[in-house]
């Protein structure tokens, strides 16, 4: 059980740590993350053991899972909304980047038994916001497992235990990532009956952001967001995610944009934005067309953004439909006091993360060599 990020949360200045089996990312993690992780492990051995993948499961007791995978989050380095379509969705163009704020998913598999459900899930006791996370068909993980079974006709029964670390309603795609991870896991446990392209197409039926997580980790996404084009990985770049206590509803933010069906939104050519980011991350144009409507829905979010901007990062922008604001680079102010100031003033949580990639081997998932 190892760490991939550090987090400062409201209500205290202790560094909390998350996630299981993060060896490669830990090696790449900043020294501050590593030391805070070690401090937390020393202070809380039970937590460390509790996320090892071998602890008690509601359904399987201490039986080790057949597979444990990490589900990363994402940020949008730019997000252009191009127009509102006749079906009510918005045509967009965005550069998605996977980041190392992860949920952990354990999977068990059993053979055919038509008297029992084809899939089930539980949420681990150490999960963030456990009480509010459903385990029925309203959870995207359950919908992904059911969809996979329907499409492939597999009779294998899969049980998932979710260790939730990444916040919801944050613009970080964590629920979508969990769903993609569950689909990959079900396919892998069944011996890969489906191609990755099929998983991409099927997952688009569940949500616009899920397909991205089947990419290599850096992708130019168009359509509703479900058409993915892998682009070369970006250099390792310092990044902080700042998540206010309140979340934002994606439909509410799109609605606030106020476009009529067929109406376009003017702005820079997204292909040009993409080329600029590929030349230099910090030289890119950080533009998110959903910022104005999100700030209209949650005015205090703009105040958080302005306070972060004043700290001198290379870039500060909202991710997706919010409410997370991400900061690229490092603040010009010395020390870590800025984190405490932001936590206290805005009630936000701060996660220090890295950009992450997925192996070119499609049979492997994130953080697997
Ligand atoms: O596809 P997903 O279920 O994630 O979308 C949630 C909601 O966000 C949609 O019902 C829609 O209101 C809005 N949305 C949109 N255009 C997109 C993606 C999402 O209008 N490209």
Boltz pocket constraint, residues with backbone or C-beta under 6 A from the ligand:
constraints:
  - pocket:
      binder: B
      contacts: [[A, 88], [A, 89], [A, 90], [A, 91], [A, 92], [A, 206], [A, 207], [A, 208], [A, 209], [A, 223], [A, 224], [A, 225], [A, 250], [A, 251], [A, 254]]
      max_distance: 6.0
